[in-house]
């Protein structure tokens, strides 16, 4: 990767192989084009949301087993649209760093992009299951009656809600936090976007409602977002409190403490990357193309939750060890 692209990245350490070698170079080309057209990064984020959400129309169709080659091609279109949405989601950050057009709203919008994609997509998959479920019914020997279809669809809807809001939403929120923590210890405060709920609450309180309805709404959401990140990481919160008490600020901590944290954090960045888009989306594509999209919800709830728990426990463990060492 050349130096120009490197400068638009947060850090190569927080990127997985596919992002670093394929997605980020493509996003850089889009960023260059958008910069020449004087398009704001937030516009690119919104475009990403529209494309990703729009793919739900194609995901609502069965793939080859149910709708033949026509259905398969519609699902391929859905896959390509979601990949393009992800490329634009990467482009907005690179464009912001390239042009210096960073903003708090941009940071919040970027965090909401995944929800904008997957809420309509997951609802489309529930509708798809209602229309196409003979594979799953065959596995469990369930008669394909109207009543059974309604009951099973209700169960799939519940799985979709758990998978989307508790599973994917919570996991990606945690993964984003660990990335920002890693960058904070690697590059310092200026090199990361590590936020805390106290400052976000103050910003929300200081922003008047008049003329700022949209901004206030986003800020309110972001306060809750950061608070949940902090609730999941009590040992990291303790570590930051110990550092502040011992050294006055994180900028004054000894280099050996910073290096130890960086080494421990870097060791889990590869696992953490699996909670973001590429691995998750790859499995999602497989389930959809294989005509068993409901299995994706179970995969998210079980497998991805176990992975998230593993990462969280490792991160909390080394935060506790370092905090104990400093205190």
Backbone bond lengths (Angstrom), bond angles and torsions (degrees), N, CA, C in turn:
res aa  C-N    CA-C-N  psi(-1)  N-CA   C-N-CA  omega(-1)  CA-C   N-CA-C  phi
1 X - - - 1.470 - - 1.531 108.95 -
2 X 1.351 116.38 131.61 1.457 118.24 -176.71 1.524 112.12 -77.58
3 X 1.331 114.62 168.47 1.463 121.20 -172.85 1.526 112.26 -64.94
4 X 1.321 118.01 -33.83 1.464 120.62 -178.88 1.531 110.77 -63.24
5 X 1.325 115.57 -42.06 1.470 118.92 178.55 1.517 110.03 -69.00
6 X 1.343 116.66 -40.94 1.462 121.03 -179.78 1.518 111.72 -55.32
7 X 1.323 116.96 -38.27 1.465 121.18 -177.34 1.520 112.80 -67.83
8 X 1.336 117.24 -18.80 1.468 119.82 -179.80 1.531 112.08 -93.63
9 X 1.344 116.90 0.08 1.459 121.12 179.97 1.517 110.74 -97.15
10 X 1.316 115.82 152.47 1.467 119.89 173.07 1.522 108.93 -67.30
11 X 1.325 116.24 -50.01 1.464 123.11 177.56 1.518 108.37 -173.16
12 X 1.326 116.29 142.01 1.466 119.42 177.18 1.528 111.08 -66.64
13 X 1.329 117.24 -21.75 1.464 121.04 -177.06 1.528 112.87 -70.99
14 X 1.315 116.83 -21.09 1.467 119.82 -178.64 1.532 112.21 -100.39
15 X 1.335 117.06 7.37 1.466 121.43 179.26 1.519 109.92 -105.66
16 X 1.339 117.71 141.96 1.455 118.73 172.24 1.531 109.09 -83.80
17 X 1.340 116.16 174.58 1.464 120.23 -172.69 1.529 111.51 -59.24
18 X 1.328 117.21 -45.24 1.466 120.73 -176.25 1.521 111.19 -65.37
19 X 1.319 116.51 -42.64 1.462 119.54 177.37 1.523 110.69 -61.74
20 X 1.332 115.62 -48.24 1.468 120.49 -174.00 1.528 112.25 -66.53
21 X 1.329 116.38 -39.82 1.467 120.36 -174.03 1.529 113.95 -91.26
22 X 1.334 117.36 -26.89 1.469 119.23 -173.40 1.526 112.28 -122.01
23 X 1.335 116.57 -58.17 1.468 120.07 -171.60 1.522 111.65 -65.88
24 X 1.313 117.21 -48.83 1.473 119.88 -176.78 1.533 113.42 -63.51
25 X 1.343 119.86 -42.01 1.471 118.68 174.45 1.529 112.60 -60.73
26 X 1.351 117.63 -39.84 1.464 120.24 177.09 1.530 110.64 -65.82
27 X 1.325 116.26 -42.38 1.464 120.56 179.14 1.528 111.18 -63.10
28 X 1.323 115.72 -35.17 1.461 119.57 178.18 1.533 111.22 -62.22
29 X 1.325 116.50 -42.22 1.463 119.80 178.77 1.528 111.08 -62.24
30 X 1.334 116.13 -41.43 1.461 119.84 176.09 1.534 110.36 -64.52
31 X 1.329 116.40 -40.05 1.469 120.22 -179.63 1.529 111.02 -62.32
32 X 1.330 116.11 -40.71 1.472 120.18 177.77 1.526 110.41 -61.69
33 X 1.336 115.55 -44.72 1.469 120.01 179.25 1.527 111.10 -62.52
34 X 1.333 116.90 -47.09 1.465 120.41 -178.84 1.526 111.49 -65.75
35 X 1.334 116.53 -34.04 1.467 119.92 177.79 1.529 110.29 -64.70
36 X 1.316 116.74 -41.22 1.472 120.83 178.88 1.521 111.25 -66.47
37 X 1.338 116.15 -31.00 1.465 120.96 179.11 1.530 112.12 -86.79
38 X 1.353 116.68 -0.95 1.461 123.08 -179.86 1.528 111.69 58.90
39 X 1.331 115.31 40.75 1.461 121.32 177.08 1.518 108.98 -91.14
40 X 1.316 117.58 132.10 1.466 122.40 -176.12 1.533 109.94 -74.51
41 X 1.337 117.50 145.21 1.472 120.47 178.20 1.527 113.92 -54.86
42 X 1.335 117.09 -36.63 1.470 119.30 -179.92 1.527 111.69 -63.85
43 X 1.329 116.66 -31.78 1.460 120.95 176.59 1.524 110.59 -64.89
44 X 1.342 115.36 -39.41 1.465 120.37 178.24 1.526 110.23 -65.81
45 X 1.338 117.02 -39.40 1.462 120.96 178.05 1.525 110.74 -61.09
46 X 1.320 116.09 -45.14 1.469 120.54 179.97 1.523 110.34 -64.94
47 X 1.336 116.80 -38.78 1.466 120.80 176.42 1.527 110.27 -61.77
48 X 1.322 116.11 -40.55 1.467 120.93 176.11 1.520 110.94 -59.49
49 X 1.325 116.55 -43.77 1.468 120.55 179.24 1.524 111.40 -61.69
50 X 1.323 116.62 -43.00 1.466 120.86 -178.05 1.524 110.96 -64.83
51 X 1.335 116.65 -45.22 1.465 120.53 -179.03 1.524 110.71 -65.22
52 X 1.342 115.92 -45.97 1.463 119.45 -179.33 1.512 112.32 -62.87
53 X 1.331 116.30 -45.55 1.464 119.89 179.15 1.525 110.98 -65.83
54 X 1.327 116.97 -36.89 1.461 121.45 -179.39 1.516 113.40 -63.94
55 X 1.341 116.30 -23.80 1.466 118.88 179.91 1.525 112.23 -65.50
56 X 1.340 117.21 -16.39 1.471 120.37 -178.53 1.531 111.63 -60.45
57 X 1.342 117.17 -29.96 1.468 121.14 179.60 1.528 110.11 -59.56
58 X 1.329 116.55 -36.61 1.461 121.43 -177.35 1.530 111.56 -86.06
59 X 1.331 116.57 -32.85 1.468 119.67 177.06 1.525 111.88 -67.94
60 X 1.318 117.57 -21.27 1.465 120.90 -179.43 1.528 112.02 -68.31
61 X 1.330 117.53 -14.32 1.463 121.79 -179.96 1.519 111.09 -89.84
62 X 1.305 116.16 146.70 1.450 120.38 172.64 1.519 110.06 -67.73
63 X 1.313 116.89 156.57 1.459 121.05 178.27 1.530 109.86 -89.07
64 X 1.331 117.96 -149.08 1.468 121.78 -168.95 1.525 113.14 -60.22
65 X 1.318 118.39 -41.27 1.466 121.19 -175.78 1.516 111.33 -60.25
66 X 1.322 117.40 -39.80 1.462 121.43 -174.68 1.525 113.20 -96.25
67 X 1.322 117.85 -37.05 1.465 119.56 -173.57 1.526 113.14 -124.86
68 X 1.328 116.80 16.17 1.449 120.52 175.68 1.520 113.29 65.29
69 X 1.327 115.76 -157.93 1.466 120.96 -176.81 1.526 111.45 -62.77
70 X 1.329 116.84 -32.35 1.472 120.09 178.40 1.535 110.23 -61.81
71 X 1.322 116.50 -46.80 1.458 119.94 178.92 1.518 111.96 -66.04
72 X 1.333 115.71 -39.23 1.464 119.96 178.66 1.527 110.58 -60.13
73 X 1.338 117.14 -44.71 1.461 120.49 -179.00 1.538 111.31 -67.05
74 X 1.332 117.07 -35.11 1.465 119.45 176.33 1.524 110.30 -63.58
75 X 1.322 116.78 -38.68 1.457 120.08 177.60 1.530 111.78 -69.39
76 X 1.322 116.90 -34.78 1.471 120.22 175.43 1.529 109.81 -63.40
77 X 1.333 116.30 -41.78 1.468 120.01 176.50 1.526 109.80 -60.31
78 X 1.335 116.75 -42.39 1.467 121.11 178.78 1.527 110.84 -59.88
79 X 1.334 115.87 -44.04 1.466 121.01 178.94 1.525 110.59 -60.92
80 X 1.324 116.39 -46.63 1.470 120.65 -178.36 1.531 111.53 -64.32
81 X 1.329 116.89 -38.47 1.463 120.14 178.06 1.525 110.80 -64.22
82 X 1.321 117.62 -41.47 1.458 120.09 -179.44 1.529 110.74 -69.54
83 X 1.312 117.08 -35.74 1.471 120.36 175.21 1.524 110.02 -63.49
84 X 1.336 116.60 -42.73 1.467 120.03 178.44 1.531 110.71 -64.22
85 X 1.327 116.44 -38.82 1.465 120.13 177.15 1.518 110.18 -60.64
86 X 1.332 116.97 -41.25 1.468 120.62 178.58 1.528 111.25 -66.24
87 X 1.332 116.62 -39.75 1.470 119.53 177.98 1.523 110.48 -60.46
88 X 1.337 116.67 -43.66 1.462 119.74 177.57 1.528 111.67 -67.48
89 X 1.340 116.53 -32.00 1.462 119.84 177.34 1.519 110.84 -66.12
90 X 1.322 116.81 -31.33 1.469 120.83 173.83 1.523 110.85 -78.59
91 X 1.329 115.70 -34.67 1.466 120.69 -177.93 1.523 112.16 -61.37
92 X 1.349 117.38 -39.87 1.465 118.99 -174.49 1.523 111.94 -60.01
93 X 1.344 117.06 -40.99 1.460 120.01 178.95 1.517 112.06 -68.07
94 X 1.329 116.37 -42.30 1.465 119.44 178.73 1.526 110.71 -65.44
95 X 1.325 116.11 -38.56 1.467 120.33 177.69 1.522 110.84 -64.73
96 X 1.337 116.86 -40.46 1.467 120.93 179.57 1.524 110.84 -63.86
97 X 1.337 116.82 -41.57 1.467 119.53 178.92 1.523 111.36 -71.83
98 X 1.331 116.67 -31.94 1.458 121.14 179.76 1.528 111.64 -69.71
99 X 1.330 116.24 -39.64 1.462 121.39 -174.45 1.523 113.68 -101.45
100 X 1.333 117.19 -10.95 1.460 120.52 -176.94 1.515 113.33 77.62
101 X 1.333 117.50 11.55 1.473 121.41 -177.82 1.532 110.04 -92.30
102 X 1.323 115.50 63.44 1.458 121.03 177.45 1.522 109.28 -91.93
103 X 1.335 116.17 146.96 1.455 119.85 178.76 1.517 109.89 -152.71
104 X 1.337 115.48 156.42 1.459 120.52 177.93 1.526 110.76 -63.17
105 X 1.337 116.03 -40.60 1.460 119.69 179.09 1.528 110.24 -63.43
106 X 1.315 116.12 -37.02 1.460 119.78 177.76 1.510 111.60 -62.16
107 X 1.325 116.14 -41.09 1.465 121.07 177.98 1.532 110.40 -62.92
108 X 1.322 116.69 -42.52 1.458 121.04 -179.60 1.530 110.73 -68.17
109 X 1.336 116.03 -44.96 1.466 120.37 179.16 1.526 111.20 -58.35
110 X 1.325 116.01 -40.66 1.455 120.91 -178.72 1.525 110.38 -62.13
111 X 1.332 116.02 -38.01 1.454 119.49 178.56 1.515 113.56 -70.85
112 X 1.337 116.49 -23.91 1.463 120.99 -178.63 1.524 113.35 -89.12
113 X 1.329 116.58 -10.42 1.467 120.15 -174.21 1.529 112.01 -57.57
114 X 1.350 115.87 -44.93 1.456 119.01 -178.69 1.516 112.92 -59.45
115 X 1.344 116.62 -39.85 1.461 120.12 177.81 1.523 110.70 -65.50
116 X 1.323 116.37 -39.25 1.461 120.45 179.66 1.519 111.28 -62.35
117 X 1.340 116.59 -31.78 1.458 120.08 177.56 1.523 111.45 -76.46
118 X 1.328 115.46 -54.05 1.453 119.44 -163.20 1.527 115.05 -84.90
119 X 1.310 119.56 -20.04 1.465 118.78 174.96 1.531 110.30 -61.34
120 X 1.333 119.63 -54.93 1.477 118.34 177.55 1.523 113.16 -66.21
121 X 1.339 117.47 -34.44 1.462 119.50 -179.76 1.524 110.60 -65.18
122 X 1.328 116.75 -45.40 1.466 119.46 -178.43 1.522 111.16 -66.44
123 X 1.327 117.46 -37.19 1.466 119.86 176.32 1.530 110.41 -65.26
124 X 1.331 116.32 -37.34 1.467 120.03 176.86 1.522 111.08 -64.23
125 X 1.343 116.55 -35.84 1.460 119.96 179.27 1.525 111.52 -69.82
126 X 1.332 116.85 -32.87 1.465 119.59 175.58 1.532 109.81 -64.47
127 X 1.332 116.44 -44.68 1.462 121.09 176.13 1.531 110.80 -61.47
128 X 1.309 115.56 -39.87 1.462 120.87 178.38 1.531 110.31 -61.90
129 X 1.328 116.74 -42.39 1.463 119.87 178.94 1.528 110.98 -63.20
130 X 1.326 116.64 -39.44 1.475 119.92 179.19 1.529 110.42 -58.61
131 X 1.318 116.74 -39.12 1.465 121.23 -178.71 1.526 113.60 -83.89
132 X 1.323 117.40 -29.16 1.462 122.26 -174.48 1.534 109.50 -134.93
133 X 1.310 117.02 100.54 1.462 119.88 -176.92 1.527 113.05 -143.55
134 X 1.322 117.50 12.40 1.469 119.72 -174.54 1.535 111.84 -64.99
135 X 1.319 118.20 -30.02 1.467 120.16 178.15 1.524 110.04 -62.80
136 X 1.329 116.28 -51.87 1.464 120.86 -177.95 1.534 110.78 -66.02
137 X 1.323 117.38 -41.49 1.460 119.95 178.62 1.530 110.42 -63.54
138 X 1.320 116.84 -36.05 1.468 120.83 177.66 1.517 111.65 -64.28
139 X 1.351 116.88 -39.39 1.467 120.64 178.96 1.529 111.65 -58.27
140 X 1.326 116.18 -42.35 1.459 120.99 -173.33 1.539 113.11 -101.70
141 X 1.331 116.94 4.47 1.452 120.74 178.27 1.519 113.68 63.99
142 X 1.334 116.49 36.96 1.463 121.55 -178.54 1.527 109.60 -92.92
143 X 1.323 119.02 126.19 1.477 120.66 176.36 1.531 110.58 -61.85
144 X 1.316 116.31 137.41 1.470 120.58 -176.52 1.530 109.59 -86.34
145 X 1.340 114.47 77.88 1.462 120.68 176.24 1.523 109.49 -106.54
146 X 1.340 116.35 164.07 1.464 120.56 179.23 1.525 111.16 -59.93
147 X 1.318 116.97 -41.70 1.459 120.97 -179.32 1.528 111.03 -64.15
148 X 1.335 116.31 -47.03 1.464 120.03 179.36 1.523 111.46 -62.94
149 X 1.331 116.41 -37.38 1.469 120.19 178.69 1.517 111.08 -63.99
150 X 1.336 117.22 -41.99 1.466 120.77 179.15 1.520 111.62 -65.86
151 X 1.330 116.24 -44.87 1.470 120.15 -179.90 1.530 110.56 -63.48
152 X 1.318 116.40 -46.56 1.466 120.73 -179.24 1.527 111.20 -63.68
153 X 1.324 116.66 -38.79 1.466 120.36 178.13 1.523 110.50 -65.08
154 X 1.355 116.43 -37.17 1.463 119.71 175.84 1.517 111.39 -61.42
155 X 1.332 116.62 -41.05 1.462 121.16 177.60 1.532 110.62 -63.97
156 X 1.326 116.15 -43.51 1.466 120.59 179.50 1.527 110.75 -64.32
157 X 1.336 117.33 -36.94 1.462 120.55 176.68 1.524 110.65 -61.43
158 X 1.321 117.09 -43.57 1.472 120.68 177.85 1.527 110.36 -62.72
159 X 1.331 116.53 -42.98 1.469 120.24 177.27 1.527 110.68 -61.67
160 X 1.334 116.79 -39.61 1.466 120.61 179.88 1.529 111.00 -64.06
161 X 1.330 116.83 -41.14 1.461 120.95 179.40 1.529 111.09 -65.80
162 X 1.338 116.22 -43.32 1.468 119.64 178.11 1.525 110.05 -65.49
163 X 1.337 115.59 -45.33 1.461 120.90 -179.67 1.522 111.85 -60.79
164 X 1.337 116.56 -42.85 1.458 120.09 -175.84 1.508 114.41 -76.58
165 X 1.321 117.16 -51.21 1.460 120.18 -172.14 1.523 113.20 -88.45
166 X 1.331 116.99 -41.67 1.463 119.88 -179.78 1.524 110.28 -85.99
167 X 1.341 116.25 -43.37 1.453 120.70 -177.32 1.515 112.97 -77.23
168 X 1.323 116.07 -83.78 1.459 120.77 -174.87 1.520 112.32 -57.97
169 X 1.339 117.78 -45.87 1.459 120.52 -178.09 1.509 112.09 -60.35
170 X 1.330 116.81 -48.38 1.454 120.61 179.94 1.512 112.71 -67.99
171 X 1.323 117.13 -38.40 1.467 121.04 -178.42 1.527 111.62 -67.96
172 X 1.323 116.90 -43.56 1.460 119.18 179.77 1.526 111.67 -70.78
173 X 1.329 116.42 -31.94 1.466 119.80 174.72 1.527 110.35 -62.24
174 X 1.321 116.27 -43.20 1.457 120.65 178.86 1.529 111.10 -67.69
175 X 1.341 116.80 -42.92 1.463 120.86 -179.40 1.520 110.80 -61.37
176 X 1.332 117.51 -41.78 1.460 121.54 178.50 1.531 110.47 -62.96
177 X 1.317 116.33 -39.52 1.468 120.39 179.76 1.524 110.83 -63.94
178 X 1.324 117.01 -43.68 1.462 120.00 -179.61 1.527 111.66 -66.13
179 X 1.318 116.87 -32.65 1.467 120.01 175.27 1.522 110.23 -64.27
180 X 1.335 116.43 -46.16 1.464 120.04 -179.16 1.527 111.48 -66.95
181 X 1.323 117.53 -35.99 1.466 121.24 175.69 1.521 109.90 -63.04
182 X 1.330 115.89 -45.66 1.473 120.22 179.48 1.528 110.54 -58.82
183 X 1.318 116.53 -45.63 1.467 120.63 -179.92 1.521 111.14 -65.70
184 X 1.316 117.13 -34.24 1.466 121.58 179.77 1.528 110.53 -61.93
185 X 1.332 117.15 -44.68 1.461 120.24 -179.85 1.525 111.81 -78.68
186 X 1.322 116.99 -23.39 1.463 120.64 179.00 1.521 111.85 -81.52
187 X 1.344 116.83 -44.90 1.463 121.44 -172.14 1.518 114.55 -117.17
188 X 1.323 117.47 -7.31 1.455 119.89 -176.73 1.523 111.41 87.70
189 X 1.317 115.02 -179.53 1.470 120.51 -174.42 1.521 112.74 -59.23
190 X 1.338 117.39 -38.97 1.459 120.46 -177.04 1.528 112.15 -71.47
191 X 1.311 117.33 -20.52 1.460 120.26 -177.75 1.511 114.36 -95.08
192 X 1.333 116.79 4.76 1.455 119.74 -179.81 1.523 109.74 -133.93
193 X 1.328 114.88 173.90 1.469 120.96 176.12 1.526 108.35 -121.40
194 X 1.341 115.04 40.60 1.457 120.46 -178.35 1.525 109.30 -73.20
195 X 1.319 115.50 115.10 1.467 121.76 -177.91 1.522 109.73 -110.10
196 X 1.339 115.12 162.27 1.456 119.34 172.92 1.521 109.21 -133.61
197 X 1.326 115.20 155.14 1.460 120.50 -172.15 1.518 113.01 -67.92
198 X 1.334 117.23 -29.32 1.469 120.24 179.82 1.521 110.95 -63.53
199 X 1.339 116.26 -48.26 1.467 119.98 179.02 1.522 111.21 -66.55
200 X 1.323 116.49 -37.95 1.463 119.39 -179.95 1.534 110.98 -67.73
201 X 1.329 116.37 -35.67 1.458 120.34 177.08 1.529 110.46 -66.50
202 X 1.336 116.27 -40.04 1.465 120.49 176.94 1.518 111.01 -63.10
203 X 1.323 116.23 -42.68 1.459 120.36 178.50 1.518 110.70 -62.99
204 X 1.322 115.81 -40.89 1.471 120.73 178.22 1.525 110.38 -63.11
205 X 1.327 116.82 -45.73 1.464 121.29 -178.27 1.529 111.93 -64.91
206 X 1.328 116.49 -33.41 1.472 120.96 -176.66 1.523 112.33 -82.51
207 X 1.319 118.22 -13.99 1.466 121.41 -178.32 1.528 109.24 -88.90
208 X 1.331 118.55 118.57 1.469 120.61 -179.51 1.523 111.37 -69.52
209 X 1.339 115.60 151.40 1.454 120.29 178.11 1.530 111.47 -69.81
210 X 1.313 116.02 -37.22 1.465 120.13 -175.73 1.530 111.02 -63.17
211 X 1.305 115.42 119.66 1.459 121.54 179.40 1.515 114.15 77.91
212 X 1.347 117.92 2.94 1.466 121.18 -176.66 1.531 111.98 -133.21
213 X 1.312 117.25 33.21 1.457 120.99 -175.53 1.525 111.94 -58.46
214 X 1.322 116.60 -48.23 1.467 120.61 -178.09 1.525 110.10 -67.33
215 X 1.335 116.03 -43.58 1.464 120.18 -179.35 1.524 110.48 -62.07
216 X 1.339 116.94 -45.23 1.463 121.08 -179.98 1.533 110.46 -62.05
217 X 1.316 117.04 -39.77 1.462 120.67 179.69 1.519 110.89 -63.07
218 X 1.329 116.45 -44.82 1.461 120.68 178.35 1.530 110.92 -65.18
219 X 1.320 117.15 -41.62 1.458 120.98 -179.37 1.524 111.23 -63.87
220 X 1.330 115.93 -39.82 1.463 119.81 178.30 1.527 110.39 -60.84
221 X 1.322 115.86 -42.78 1.458 120.64 177.92 1.522 110.75 -63.87
222 X 1.321 116.76 -39.31 1.461 121.02 -176.01 1.523 111.89 -72.13
223 X 1.314 117.33 -31.42 1.467 120.26 175.17 1.524 109.52 -59.53
224 X 1.326 115.81 -47.44 1.461 120.11 178.04 1.517 112.29 -63.94
225 X 1.325 116.33 -37.25 1.465 122.65 179.60 1.532 110.47 -61.20
226 X 1.337 116.90 -49.63 1.460 120.43 -179.06 1.525 111.65 -69.74
227 X 1.316 116.99 -34.69 1.470 119.84 179.20 1.529 111.01 -63.97
228 X 1.326 116.52 -40.30 1.465 119.66 178.43 1.525 110.92 -66.50
229 X 1.335 117.42 -35.84 1.463 120.35 175.93 1.521 110.53 -60.32
230 X 1.314 116.58 -42.78 1.462 121.35 -178.95 1.525 111.65 -69.10
231 X 1.321 116.99 -36.50 1.469 120.83 179.36 1.525 111.59 -64.90
232 X 1.335 116.84 -29.85 1.461 121.05 -179.73 1.523 112.51 -80.59
233 X 1.331 117.80 -11.89 1.474 120.72 -172.25 1.527 112.01 -130.05
234 X 1.338 119.06 59.75 1.469 120.71 -177.35 1.525 113.49 -61.79
235 X 1.333 117.70 -35.80 1.466 119.22 -179.36 1.528 111.64 -71.03
236 X 1.327 117.30 -34.04 1.467 118.96 175.16 1.520 110.36 -67.88
237 X 1.341 117.71 -39.43 1.463 120.69 177.69 1.533 110.36 -62.16
238 X 1.332 115.47 -39.14 1.469 119.43 177.16 1.525 110.23 -65.01
239 X 1.326 117.23 -42.58 1.466 120.97 179.11 1.525 110.73 -58.81
240 X 1.320 117.88 -45.38 1.465 120.72 180.00 1.526 110.98 -64.35
241 X 1.329 116.28 -36.55 1.470 119.76 178.12 1.528 110.61 -67.27
242 X 1.331 117.04 -40.50 1.468 121.52 178.69 1.525 110.35 -64.86
243 X 1.332 116.75 -42.82 1.474 120.89 178.48 1.524 110.63 -61.59
244 X 1.321 116.50 -44.27 1.468 120.28 179.33 1.519 111.13 -63.91
245 X 1.337 116.72 -41.46 1.463 120.75 -179.38 1.522 111.74 -68.59
246 X 1.339 116.48 -37.36 1.460 121.32 -175.01 1.531 112.56 -82.02
247 X 1.352 116.35 -40.16 1.461 119.83 -171.83 1.524 114.15 -117.89
248 X 1.307 117.57 -2.94 1.468 120.82 179.19 1.512 112.70 90.80
249 X 1.343 117.08 -42.22 1.462 122.19 176.72 1.518 108.72 -159.75
250 X 1.333 115.33 163.55 1.460 119.62 -179.13 1.525 111.55 -63.61
251 X 1.329 117.22 -28.91 1.467 120.35 -179.28 1.521 111.91 -65.34
252 X 1.337 118.26 -21.52 1.466 121.83 -176.76 1.524 113.46 -96.08
253 X 1.325 117.83 -0.53 1.465 118.97 -178.26 1.522 109.99 -66.65
254 X 1.334 118.07 148.31 1.469 121.08 178.64 1.520 111.24 -61.12
255 X 1.333 116.08 150.77 1.459 120.89 -177.81 1.519 111.81 -64.00
256 X 1.354 117.62 -31.30 1.461 118.70 -178.85 1.529 111.61 -67.30
257 X 1.342 117.32 -32.73 1.460 120.92 175.76 1.522 109.86 -67.98
258 X 1.322 115.55 -44.88 1.470 120.56 178.28 1.531 110.67 -60.61
259 X 1.340 116.40 -42.69 1.460 120.81 -178.84 1.531 111.78 -66.74
260 X 1.341 115.98 -39.60 1.464 119.30 179.21 1.529 111.21 -64.29
261 X 1.336 116.04 -43.38 1.464 119.22 178.34 1.525 110.06 -63.65
262 X 1.328 116.25 -43.68 1.464 120.25 -178.98 1.518 111.15 -60.39
263 X 1.325 116.87 -41.94 1.464 120.53 -179.49 1.528 110.96 -63.70
264 X 1.321 116.79 -44.65 1.463 120.71 -179.78 1.529 111.35 -67.42
265 X 1.327 116.02 -40.92 1.458 120.55 -178.74 1.528 111.19 -68.14
266 X 1.322 116.47 -41.00 1.465 120.54 -178.89 1.528 111.46 -61.15
267 X 1.331 116.04 -31.08 1.458 120.59 -177.75 1.520 112.63 -66.80
268 X 1.338 117.47 -21.28 1.469 118.49 -179.47 1.531 112.54 -109.60
269 X 1.316 117.55 1.95 1.463 119.22 -178.70 1.529 112.45 -63.63
270 X 1.330 116.86 -34.49 1.464 119.15 177.89 1.520 111.64 -64.47
271 X 1.332 117.16 -42.18 1.458 121.53 175.92 1.523 110.10 -65.52
272 X 1.318 115.05 -41.83 1.464 119.89 -178.55 1.529 111.43 -61.69
273 X 1.324 116.11 -36.46 1.467 120.27 -179.89 1.525 111.68 -61.98
274 X 1.331 117.18 -25.94 1.467 120.56 179.68 1.525 111.75 -69.19
275 X 1.332 116.64 -17.31 1.465 120.38 178.48 1.524 112.20 -85.55
276 X 1.327 117.29 -9.96 1.467 119.61 -178.35 1.525 109.62 -86.63
277 X 1.319 120.26 -125.72 1.467 119.49 -169.28 1.518 114.90 -96.61
278 X 1.333 118.61 -50.44 1.458 120.70 -162.67 1.526 114.45 -61.29
279 X 1.321 117.84 -54.40 1.463 120.23 -179.01 1.525 110.62 -64.58
280 X 1.328 115.55 -45.37 1.463 120.84 -179.44 1.527 110.51 -59.87
281 X 1.334 116.02 -47.73 1.465 120.43 -178.54 1.524 111.17 -66.61
282 X 1.347 117.28 -36.45 1.453 120.40 178.58 1.520 111.63 -59.08
283 X 1.322 116.74 -45.17 1.465 120.73 177.73 1.527 110.60 -65.95
284 X 1.317 115.77 -40.18 1.468 121.01 178.24 1.526 110.93 -59.25
285 X 1.334 116.90 -44.17 1.461 121.50 179.14 1.533 110.67 -61.79
286 X 1.323 116.65 -42.23 1.463 120.93 -179.37 1.528 110.34 -60.95
287 X 1.319 117.23 -47.63 1.466 120.81 -179.01 1.531 111.24 -62.38
288 X 1.336 116.43 -41.17 1.470 119.29 -179.08 1.519 111.49 -68.06
289 X 1.319 117.52 -45.66 1.461 120.74 -178.66 1.529 111.37 -67.85
290 X 1.338 116.49 -27.11 1.468 120.88 177.91 1.526 112.07 -84.51
291 X 1.325 116.85 0.69 1.465 123.16 177.15 1.528 114.26 68.21
292 X 1.329 116.68 28.47 1.474 120.82 173.59 1.532 109.21 -131.20
293 X 1.348 118.32 55.76 1.468 120.51 -174.36 1.520 113.78 -62.15
294 X 1.342 118.27 -25.97 1.462 120.06 179.10 1.523 111.08 -63.13
295 X 1.333 117.21 -26.61 1.461 120.26 178.15 1.523 111.48 -65.26
296 X 1.333 115.90 -23.38 1.457 118.79 177.53 1.525 111.33 -62.79
297 X 1.327 116.51 -36.75 1.463 120.10 179.96 1.531 110.59 -64.10
298 X 1.325 116.27 -41.78 1.463 120.31 178.53 1.525 110.54 -66.37
299 X 1.331 116.21 -41.27 1.469 120.78 177.08 1.529 110.59 -59.28
300 X 1.327 116.68 -44.68 1.471 120.88 179.64 1.522 110.68 -62.27
301 X 1.324 116.36 -46.25 1.459 120.90 -174.79 1.527 111.82 -68.42
302 X 1.327 116.58 -40.68 1.466 120.20 -174.89 1.529 111.70 -91.55
303 X 1.317 116.73 -65.60 1.466 121.17 -171.49 1.534 112.52 -67.65
304 X 1.325 116.37 -48.83 1.461 119.23 -177.68 1.529 111.49 -69.54
305 X 1.319 117.00 -31.10 1.470 119.82 176.96 1.524 110.87 -68.03
306 X 1.330 116.80 -39.44 1.466 120.13 177.00 1.529 110.58 -63.94
307 X 1.332 116.51 -40.72 1.462 120.23 177.36 1.526 110.78 -63.09
308 X 1.331 116.89 -43.91 1.464 120.91 179.41 1.527 111.10 -62.29
309 X 1.336 117.21 -40.90 1.459 121.04 178.15 1.521 111.02 -62.85
310 X 1.323 116.70 -40.68 1.470 121.37 178.85 1.532 110.83 -61.75
311 X 1.328 116.13 -47.31 1.467 120.45 -179.80 1.523 110.79 -63.40
312 X 1.323 116.06 -44.75 1.458 120.71 -179.24 1.530 111.35 -60.58
313 X 1.321 117.07 -43.51 1.466 120.40 -178.26 1.523 111.23 -67.73
314 X 1.328 117.36 -39.34 1.471 119.58 177.74 1.522 110.79 -65.26
315 X 1.327 116.69 -42.43 1.464 120.50 -178.69 1.526 110.76 -65.91
316 X 1.318 115.98 -45.13 1.464 119.98 179.72 1.529 111.10 -64.65
317 X 1.336 116.97 -35.15 1.467 120.87 -178.30 1.522 111.32 -64.82
318 X 1.341 117.80 -46.90 1.464 117.21 -178.73 1.524 112.17 -75.57
319 X 1.328 117.78 -26.24 1.474 119.70 173.65 1.525 109.88 -64.57
320 X 1.319 116.89 -42.18 1.472 121.45 178.43 1.519 110.47 -63.90
321 X 1.338 116.86 -43.94 1.461 121.18 -178.30 1.535 110.91 -62.36
322 X 1.326 117.00 -42.71 1.467 120.66 -179.75 1.517 110.81 -69.86
323 X 1.338 116.75 -40.03 1.467 120.28 178.42 1.527 110.85 -63.39
324 X 1.341 116.88 -42.05 1.468 121.01 177.74 1.519 110.93 -62.46
325 X 1.313 116.54 -37.10 1.455 121.60 -179.13 1.533 111.49 -67.92
326 X 1.325 116.40 -37.59 1.476 120.81 -178.74 1.521 110.95 -76.02
327 X 1.339 116.18 -43.10 1.470 121.24 -172.69 1.532 112.51 -61.91
